[in-house]
Amino acid sequence: MGLPRWMEPLLEAGETKELDRWAMQEKGIPGSELMERAGEGLAGVVARRAPAGRIAIVCGKGNNGADGVVAARHLRAAGRDVEVLLVWPAEWMGEDAQAQLERLPGAKPLPFEAGRLDRAHVIVDALLGTGSSGSPREPADKVIEAMEAATAPVIACDAPSGVDASTGEVPGPAVHCVATATFHRPKLGLSVHPGKAYAGDVETIDIGIPRGGPVQPQAGLIGAGVLREMPRRGASSTKFSSGNVFIVGGSRGLTGAPSMSALAAMRTGAGYVTVGAPASLELSFTVRLLEAMMVGLPEDGAGHLDPAGVEPVLKATARADAVVLGPGLSKDPDAQALVRAVVPRIDLPLLIDADGLNALAGHLDELLPQRRWPTVLTPHAGELGRLLEVDSKEVERARLRHAREAAVRSKAFVVLKGDDTLVAAPSGRVAVSRGGAPGLATAGTGDVLSGVIGAMLAKGMPVATAACAGVYVHLRAGQLAAAPHGPDAVIASDVIAALPAALSA
């Protein structure tokens, strides 16, 4: 099954290779024609980014290097001072690359020397490309280190050398680029951290490969069209048909988190929102949430939820359409035990966040797969690391792999938060946020996201669509909240206030 229309496909390296083969062998497009368009497009990106000054193009021995040679020809034809540096001898290059070298006017290519980069105003990385994976070997590793150490900005050909274009992983030395000219379609690894941080601004170059083809991408960027999938209130709507969200969480000193989730759910269009929290904290919620209901749940006497609250929680969900579990819950052992007891028994779409996720550490394979209704998990890297029992730094090194692993093991949709927020399905399909909202890097915005997705689930949206729509709206609200004063001044309540505008964007 293909991706929905509101997702822009992201290709993995193997899919890119298969499309190249299909275009040449089945559609009869000469490889030299694809290469010509790629090199011309790369030259255009270089010219726009660096309209003057000397250009050093570092070429590998494969098609990526050949694209660099084509770019050099076009740039020289435009009157630019271009130096072509070969990492391997010309006779080691492929036939296509050697053919392009013969067409290159002006000075002959030179063997790569790191010192030559010092005289360049811009460097083109045409060393490895999308087909490379694993840590670069000699001599490529030293060349990458030299480009990384150079003062001139670097523009990548198809993918920065050292970045896995399929996963975004960076297992060894890699080049930080100001821009990447990628061909035919965007690559998955350039949209996922840490690879995203190396790619810079990504420009996609049409090289003449027809639409369609034998591949069905399993990843894509979330687009604004996802909001068309969200049910809207009409003349016949009621507060219950608009979505009923029940939020379980809160503890002494942590009443803000469930409050923000509740407000976010209401601003996203939920018609009825209830917060289930320790009974002694009712006043804290009633003064904040004029439009929400409050259900006092059994507690341990210290302001934490108690395992005795299992049946009251289940009873309170009877009229709900979706449940959000975890905001402000605390790491108290009794509250965590409550989570483990109710998760398998909630017969509704369920979103688990914050300390609700921490309660599942060591139980990922035990509790979630047995659920009969859809589950959404919304961890940051630290929480996902605890779920998978790995260090958070390891999660950040391989975000895509760990998000997919957690989704498969839990049979849940995993929303791994970050600038490149990933929505991983148990099937392996992944949706990626375009990012670009640094204002969201502040306390409480994760609770806002939980409320937004909770409202989407309560409206009856398919779980994958609800998660993606929630991620998109949350991102857009973060951008709008930062508009008046910049990202550093944003607080979570600003994001909630921006949700109505984000929903109409």
Buried (B, 14 or more C-beta within 10 A) or exposed (E): EEBBEBBBBBBBBEBBBBBBEBBBEEEEBEBBEBBBBBBBBBBBBBBEBBEEEBBBBBBBBBBBBBBBBBBBBBBBEEEBBBBBBBBBEBEEBEEBBBBBBEEBEEEEBEEBEBEBBEEBBBBBBBBBBBBBBEEBEEEBBBBBBBBBEBEBBBBBBBBBBBBBBBBBBBBBBBBBBBBBBBBBBBBBBBBBBBBBBBBBEBBBBEBBBEEEBEBEBBBBBBBEBBBEBBBEBEEEBEEEBBBBBBBBBBBBEBBBBBBBBBBBBBBBBBBBBBBBBBBEBBEBBEEBBEEBBBBBBBBBEEBBBBBBBBEBBBEBBEEBBBBBBBBBBBEBEBBBBBBBBBBBEBEBBBBBBBBBBBBBBEBBEEBBBEBEEBBBBBBBBBBBBBBBEBEBEBBBBBBBBBBBBBBBBBBBBBBBBBBBBBBBBBEEBBBBBBBEBBBBEBEBBBBBBBBBBBBBBBBEBBBBBBBBBBBBBBBBBBBBBBEEEEBEEBBBBBBBBBBEEBBEE
